[in-house]
Amino acid sequence: MGLALMAQAGIAIGLAMMAKASLPHTGRAILNTIIATTVIYEIFGSVATRYALLKDKNI
């Protein structure tokens, strides 16, 4: 199930934007890190979801 949830990124970006607004010194670094990892997860998320569904024999 964990691999199938890899492509969910909206909450992470929203929380990172809130962190940037409320933490003036470290918020920008948090936002940059979250956006970079989100891009990576979005690229590999669909592949991981397909693999998880195939492994569970739902496709």
Secondary structure as UniProt FT lines:
FT   HELIX           3..5
FT   TURN            6..7
FT   HELIX           10..22
FT   TURN            24..26
FT   HELIX           27..55
FT   TURN            56..57
//
